[in-house]
Amino acid sequence: MCGKGVWRKLDSDPNSDTYEGEYLDDKKHGYGEFKWQSGGWYKGFYAHDLKQGYGEMHWADGSIYRGTWDKGVQNGLGIITFANGTRKAGIFQDNKLLELLTDKKQIISSELLLKMQFPKNFKQELKDYVSKLNPTENNQEYLNQNHH
C-alpha cells in the first residue's frame, strides 16, 4: 500500500489496534496515528514502520512523551510528563532521559543538530519548562531510567 490508509488489527472489532495515516511499500511512512486497544496512542511521523522525527506518545497510565524519535525509540529533545504530573524535559537516548534541559539555547542547537523544525507549541512548552525550572530540585532519580 502507498498513500494514505487505515489498518485495523481485527476488522470486526472497532476497539482493536488501529493505524490511520501514510504508507509507503506497505509500511507506516510519513504522518500517522496509531491507537492501541489498551488505550495508549501515538501521533507523529514514521519511517519504514518505525517512529521517526517528532511525535507524541500517550500511554494508558497517563504518561505522555512529546519529542523526537529515531528508529522507534525516544532519541533527542523531549518532554515526558509522568502519570503523577511530574514533568521533565531534556535530551533522551534509547528511551532514557540523559540530560535535563536547562537553557533555551539547547532548543535551537537541538533543531540544528537534528536538522528539523520543531512544532511551535512544542518549542513553547520547552521554553516554558526552562523558565519555570527549579535549580534546587533533585532530578537525579529521573536520569538514566527507561521511560517506557
N, C-alpha and C positions, 0 to 999 in steps of 0.2 A: 504494500500500500504506500502511496505517495500522496502528499497533500494533507488535508485535514480529515479527521475521522473520530469515531467513538469505538472504544473496545470495552467490553464488559466480561468479567471472568465467567459469570453464569448468565446467559441471555435471559433466562426465565426469572432471575432474581434481581429486582431493581436495586437492592441494597448491597450487591456484591461489589468487589473491587472494580473500579471504573477509571478509564483514562479517556480524556477528551482533549484533542489537540493535534499538533502537526506530526506527520510521519515522513520518513524517508527510507525506502527499501524495507518496509515492514517494521521499522524501529521508531520509537519515540525520538523525534528530532525537531528542534525548534521549540516554540512555546506550547505548554500544555498543563493540564490539571489532572492529577491522579488522586482518587479518593479510595481509601481503604475501608473495608467493611467494619473494621474496628473503630472507626470514627476519625482517624487521622487523615490528613491530606497535604498535598504538595502542589504549589503552583509556581511555575517558573520555566526555566529553559532546560532542554535536554540536548545531548549529542550522542548519537548511536546508542540509545536506550538508557543512558546514564545522566543523572542531574549534572548540569554544566553551566557555569556562569551564575547569574543572580537567580535566587529562588527563595521561597518561603515554605518552611515545613512546620505543620501544626500536628503535634502528637495527640493521641486520645487522652493523655493525662493532663492536657492543658499547656504543656511546654511548647514554645514557639522559637524557631530559629529563622532569622532573616539574614541573608548574606550570600556569600559566594560559595560555589561548589566546584569541585574538579573531579572528574571521573567518578561521580556518585557519592563523594564524601565532602564534609564541610572543610573547605580549604580557602584561606584568605580572610578578608574582613567580614565580620558578622556580629550579630546581636542575638543572644539567647535569653529568653525570658522563661524562667522555671515555673512550674505549676504553682509554687508558693508566692509568685510575683517578683522574686528577685531577678534583676536584670543585669547582665554583664555583656560588655562589648569588647572586641579586640580581634587579634589575629588567631585564626583556627588552623590547625593542621591535623589531618586524619581524624576529624571529629573531636579534637581536643582543643580547648582554649589554652594557647601557649603564652600569649602576651596581652595584657589589658590595654585598651585604648585610653590614652591619657592626654593626647594632644590632637587638635583638629587638623594639624598638618599631616597626620598619619592617614587621614581620609583621602586627601589629594594624592599623596605618594602611593597609596594602595591602588587608586584608579589608574595612575600612570603605569605602575608595575604590572597590573593585570590587563592593561590595555582595554579597559572597559569603562563605560559611563554608568555610574550607579543611578538608580531611580531617585528623583528629587526627595520623595518622602523618606527614603532610606537614609540619604545623606543628612537630612534634617534631624532624623531620630538619632543618628550618631553624634551630631553636633550638640543636640540637647543633652545626650548622655554625658558627654565630656564636660559641659558647663555645669552639670549637677554632681560631678564626681566628688566623692568624699575621700580625700587623701589619707585619712586616718583609718579607714576601713580595712580590715584584714581580708584580702582577696585570695590568699594562697590556697584555700580549700577548693577554689573553682578552677585553678590552673592544673593542666596536665591530667584532667579527668575526661573519660569518654562521655561525650554528651550525645547520647542516642546513637 
